[in-house]
Amino acid sequence: MAEESLVAEVPGPLPTGTALDAFLEALHVAIRLEEEGLQFYTLNAHRVRNPRGRAAFNILITEERSHLGKLRTQLQTLLESLRGTPDAERGDRLPDRELTQNPIFSRGRALSERDADEREVLRQAIAIEWDAYNFFRERGAGAGDPWSKLIYDDLALDERRHYELLVEAYETLVRGRRQR
């Protein structure tokens, strides 16, 4: 995500009504996915012994923490900007847990088997990042407002970059084992 708040990145007024609901949903979905991604990488980083793979996981842990912090700040900034407006109560609603679920983790994908080796953990991480990329890309394409589209498109780019980083780490691991 860009360093600045989304409010500064998108020209025009904040969304209202159903566009605001969509933007709030986008932020809640993104926060949930980043939380779950951070949990996955944190729990599984110790399983990756290959230096490049371990470095990739550590980079992803750092990036997930950063993304999570930025998204939470953006949500808080948005909620503060809604105070005293006709849409203030929209920000006070708790997100519907079903709406904020994502197909990457929330709907049954295990974080990883206890006895999974580093290859399997890397393969699962690659699949997660590819699924996340497609999830956010599809959400961005279907977004009805520029605010939600920005969130989803920005996250799709991040997830694609994560995918490529993990593929590189996996290929290094596989090449290293073949050369032995």
C-alpha positions as CSV (number, residue, x, y, z in Angstrom):
1,M,0.0,0.0,0.0
2,A,1.2,3.5,-0.6
3,E,2.6,5.4,2.4
4,E,-0.1,8.1,2.5
5,S,-3.7,7.7,3.6
6,L,-6.2,6.7,0.9
7,V,-8.0,9.9,1.7
8,A,-5.1,11.8,0.1
9,E,-4.8,9.5,-2.9
10,V,-8.3,9.5,-4.3
11,P,-9.6,12.8,-5.6
12,G,-13.1,13.9,-4.7
13,P,-15.3,13.6,-1.6
14,L,-15.5,10.6,0.6
15,P,-18.1,8.1,-0.5
16,T,-21.6,8.2,1.1
17,G,-24.5,5.8,1.4
18,T,-24.0,2.4,-0.2
19,A,-20.6,3.4,-1.7
20,L,-19.4,4.1,1.9
21,D,-20.7,0.7,3.0
22,A,-18.7,-0.9,0.2
23,F,-15.6,1.1,1.1
24,L,-16.0,0.1,4.8
25,E,-16.4,-3.5,3.7
26,A,-13.3,-3.3,1.6
27,L,-11.3,-2.1,4.5
28,H,-12.6,-4.7,6.9
29,V,-12.0,-7.6,4.4
30,A,-8.5,-6.3,3.7
31,I,-7.8,-6.1,7.5
32,R,-9.0,-9.6,8.1
33,L,-6.9,-11.0,5.2
34,E,-3.8,-9.2,6.4
35,E,-4.4,-10.5,10.0
36,E,-4.8,-14.0,8.8
37,G,-1.7,-13.8,6.4
38,L,0.4,-12.5,9.3
39,Q,-0.8,-15.4,11.4
40,F,0.1,-17.9,8.7
41,Y,3.6,-16.5,8.1
42,T,4.4,-16.1,11.8
43,L,3.3,-19.6,12.6
44,N,5.1,-21.2,9.7
45,A,8.4,-19.2,9.4
46,H,10.3,-21.6,11.6
47,R,9.5,-24.5,9.2
48,V,11.4,-22.9,6.4
49,R,15.1,-23.7,6.7
50,N,16.2,-22.6,3.3
51,P,17.8,-19.1,3.7
52,R,15.9,-17.6,0.7
53,G,12.6,-19.1,1.8
54,R,13.1,-18.0,5.4
55,A,14.0,-14.5,4.2
56,A,10.9,-14.4,2.0
57,F,8.7,-15.4,5.1
58,N,10.4,-12.7,7.2
59,I,9.8,-10.1,4.5
60,L,6.2,-11.1,4.3
61,I,5.8,-10.9,8.1
62,T,7.1,-7.4,8.0
63,E,5.0,-6.4,5.0
64,E,1.8,-7.9,6.5
65,R,2.4,-6.0,9.7
66,S,2.9,-2.8,7.7
67,H,-0.2,-3.3,5.6
68,L,-2.2,-4.1,8.6
69,G,-1.1,-1.0,10.4
70,K,-1.9,1.2,7.4
71,L,-5.3,-0.3,6.8
72,R,-6.2,0.1,10.5
73,T,-5.1,3.7,10.3
74,Q,-7.1,4.3,7.2
75,L,-10.2,2.8,8.7
76,Q,-9.7,4.9,11.9
77,T,-9.2,8.0,9.8
78,L,-12.3,7.3,7.8
79,L,-14.4,6.6,10.9
80,E,-13.2,9.9,12.5
81,S,-14.1,11.8,9.3
82,L,-17.6,10.4,9.5
83,R,-18.3,11.8,13.0
84,G,-21.1,14.4,12.9
85,T,-22.1,13.5,9.3
86,P,-25.4,11.9,8.1
87,D,-23.4,8.7,7.5
88,A,-21.9,8.5,11.0
89,E,-24.0,5.6,11.9
90,R,-22.7,3.6,8.9
91,G,-19.3,3.6,10.5
92,D,-20.6,2.6,13.9
93,R,-22.0,-0.7,12.5
94,L,-20.0,-3.7,13.2
95,P,-19.0,-5.5,10.0
96,D,-21.0,-8.6,9.1
97,R,-18.6,-11.5,9.8
98,E,-19.9,-13.3,6.8
99,L,-19.2,-10.3,4.5
100,T,-15.7,-9.9,5.8
101,Q,-14.8,-13.5,5.3
102,N,-12.5,-14.2,2.5
103,P,-11.9,-17.4,0.6
104,I,-8.3,-17.5,1.4
105,F,-8.3,-18.4,5.1
106,S,-11.8,-17.8,6.6
107,R,-13.6,-20.5,4.7
108,G,-11.7,-23.6,5.9
109,R,-8.1,-23.4,4.6
110,A,-5.9,-24.7,7.3
111,L,-2.9,-22.7,8.2
112,S,-0.6,-25.7,7.7
113,E,-0.2,-29.2,8.8
114,R,1.9,-29.7,11.9
115,D,4.3,-32.0,10.2
116,A,4.4,-30.2,6.8
117,D,8.0,-29.8,5.5
118,E,9.4,-26.6,4.1
119,R,8.5,-27.4,0.5
120,E,4.8,-27.9,1.5
121,V,4.7,-24.7,3.6
122,L,6.2,-22.8,0.6
123,R,3.7,-24.4,-1.8
124,Q,0.9,-23.5,0.5
125,A,2.1,-19.9,0.8
126,I,2.4,-19.7,-3.0
127,A,-1.2,-20.9,-3.3
128,I,-2.4,-18.5,-0.7
129,E,-0.8,-15.5,-2.3
130,W,-2.1,-16.5,-5.8
131,D,-5.6,-16.9,-4.3
132,A,-5.3,-13.5,-2.5
133,Y,-4.1,-11.9,-5.7
134,N,-7.1,-13.2,-7.7
135,F,-9.5,-12.4,-4.8
136,F,-8.4,-8.8,-4.7
137,R,-8.2,-8.4,-8.5
138,E,-11.8,-9.7,-8.9
139,R,-13.0,-7.5,-6.1
140,G,-11.3,-4.5,-7.6
141,A,-12.8,-5.2,-11.0
142,G,-16.2,-5.4,-9.5
143,A,-15.9,-2.4,-7.2
144,G,-18.6,0.2,-7.8
145,D,-16.7,3.1,-6.2
146,P,-13.1,4.4,-6.7
147,W,-12.3,4.1,-3.0
148,S,-13.0,0.3,-2.8
149,K,-11.3,-0.2,-6.1
150,L,-8.2,1.5,-4.9
151,I,-8.0,-0.7,-1.8
152,Y,-8.5,-3.9,-3.8
153,D,-6.3,-3.0,-6.7
154,D,-3.5,-1.9,-4.4
155,L,-3.7,-5.1,-2.4
156,A,-3.8,-7.2,-5.6
157,L,-0.5,-5.7,-6.6
158,D,1.0,-6.5,-3.2
159,E,-0.2,-10.1,-3.3
160,R,1.2,-10.6,-6.8
161,R,4.5,-9.4,-5.6
162,H,4.4,-11.7,-2.6
163,Y,3.5,-14.6,-4.9
164,E,6.5,-13.9,-7.1
165,L,8.8,-13.6,-4.1
166,L,7.6,-17.0,-2.8
167,V,7.9,-18.7,-6.2
168,E,11.5,-17.5,-6.4
169,A,12.2,-18.9,-2.9
170,Y,10.6,-22.2,-3.8
171,E,12.6,-22.5,-7.1
172,T,15.8,-21.8,-5.2
173,L,14.9,-24.5,-2.7
174,V,14.1,-27.1,-5.4
175,R,17.3,-26.2,-7.4
176,G,19.4,-26.5,-4.3
177,R,18.1,-30.0,-3.6
178,R,18.6,-31.1,-7.2
179,Q,22.3,-30.0,-7.1
180,R,23.1,-32.1,-4.1
